[in-house]
Amino acid sequence: MSQSKPRHAPLPDFGVDGDRLLVGGIPVDRLADRVGMTPFYAYDRRLLGDRVGELRAALPQEVKLHYAVKANPMPAVVQHMAGLVDGFDVASGGELKTVLDTTMPTGEISFAGPGKSRDEIGRAVAAGIVINAESEAEIRAVADIGAAQGVTAKVAVRVNPDFELKTAGMQMSGGPKPFGIDAERMPQVLSSMAGLPIEFVGFHIFSGSQNLRAEAILEAQEKTIELAGDLASHAPAPVKTLNIGGGLGIPYFPGETRLDLTVVGRNLANLMPRAQSLMPGVEIVIELGRFLVGEAGVYVCRVVDRKESRGQVFLVTDGGLHHHLAASGNFGQVIRKNYPVAIGTRMRAPAEESVNVVGPLCTPLDVLSQKVDLPRADVGDLVVVFASGAYGLTASPTAFLGHPAPGEVLV
Ligand SMILES: *Cc1c(COP(=O)(O)O)cnc(C)c1O
């Protein structure tokens, strides 16, 4: 074989010990024994720290780095991130509870997401965090609840811009959207806020997710800063913070390459003087979920049966879409592609057969990898699915078919 085309997306260096993949420095089969079960998710602390370090080195120093907790809300991960990033963004009362249990200062926490309940708003106001208001009704609800509690609630307004993040995996802006208030309505909304008993702190403009093209990210960031600058003149108070979203993607599929952070950082540095001239003293925040945690996590399951059907090999594992919907291709993918996988107990063996890795669910959707070249694996071997640190366990239908939930460990 003289092929040079990579079989899967680039991976971070977990390390190997003999035939076994290391996760957090521990051989994966040993880790399975330590967790006491398969399947399980494992997140590598060192890789989480390395990723934040790479970002800090590339981004302008004055840009604040927030972690969007919905990507991975495991309490141990969130506490670990509390020591690495400058703030948290949450999107539910449940996530709010998790972050309030960490050492992150409450002033560095913000709460976005449509449809916040009065209960969630009440808890957020009492906690003293920033509420990213998604609608006019929500702004009024925050003002009412704050008044009732005797607290001046901090409010940033989420804007639905009139542009989108091009080539993003998920569009979150442009056109009609449930997120934020349409940019063209903002002048009116901002002037109506002047009389309310709230503290206006700034804007939140998040235009999309999972982008691997630095130029598209630059374009969205530039437009975001210009839009915020335009709106600032209508605001009831100076813009203290501008959350410009994130959208930095990670490579998942064959042929995808890493985003060039140097380019993203340089572009952003070039935008800083403009941001300061439009909004003097403004603090720029980027919020990242999958980029911070996605590549640091693996999902590990065990081969429980090996069978052949009409010329194809099926490795049947104890893990599947009920734990890892995204790897099965059913979480926002249009065309199913394989996440990077390996036989974690045969890292030195050459790939010698094309196999389908499937789960135990009685549905043809329960596929972890299709026609992937792997070393020969038998019952008892461990299959590792990489790029599983974000939108894994909590984005999966664990109750489907009534199998046990997977383990979860930070190492
Ligand atoms: C989901 C979400 C994020 C995180 O997106 P990633 O693609 O994981 O970086 C950030 N901000 C908001 C408002 C979100 O809804």
The ligand as an SDF file (V2000), in Angstrom:
LIG
                    3D

 15 15  0  0  0  0  0  0  0  0999 V2000
  -23.6610   25.7620   21.8900 C   0  0  0  0  0  0  0  0  0  0  0  0
  -23.1890   27.1240   22.1230 C   0  0  0  0  0  0  0  0  0  0  0  0
  -21.8160   27.3890   22.1820 C   0  0  0  0  0  0  0  0  0  0  0  0
  -20.7680   26.3460   21.9800 C   0  0  0  0  0  0  0  0  0  0  0  0
  -20.6250   25.9390   20.6590 O   0  0  0  0  0  0  0  0  0  0  0  0
  -19.3900   25.0260   20.2510 P   0  0  0  0  0  0  0  0  0  0  0  0
  -19.5820   24.6690   18.8440 O   0  0  0  0  0  0  0  0  0  0  0  0
  -19.4150   23.8270   21.1400 O   0  0  0  0  0  0  0  0  0  0  0  0
  -18.1500   25.8180   20.4790 O   0  0  0  0  0  0  0  0  0  0  0  0
  -21.4250   28.6760   22.4560 C   0  0  0  0  0  0  0  0  0  0  0  0
  -22.3360   29.6570   22.6370 N   0  0  0  0  0  0  0  0  0  0  0  0
  -23.6640   29.4340   22.5690 C   0  0  0  0  0  0  0  0  0  0  0  0
  -24.5970   30.5520   22.7720 C   0  0  0  0  0  0  0  0  0  0  0  0
  -24.1310   28.1770   22.3100 C   0  0  0  0  0  0  0  0  0  0  0  0
  -25.4480   27.9570   22.2300 O   0  0  0  0  0  0  0  0  0  0  0  0
  1  2  1  0
  2  3  1  0
  2 14  2  0
  3  4  1  0
  3 10  2  0
  4  5  1  0
  5  6  1  0
  6  7  2  0
  6  8  1  0
  6  9  1  0
 10 11  1  0
 11 12  2  0
 12 13  1  0
 12 14  1  0
 14 15  1  0
M  END
$$$$
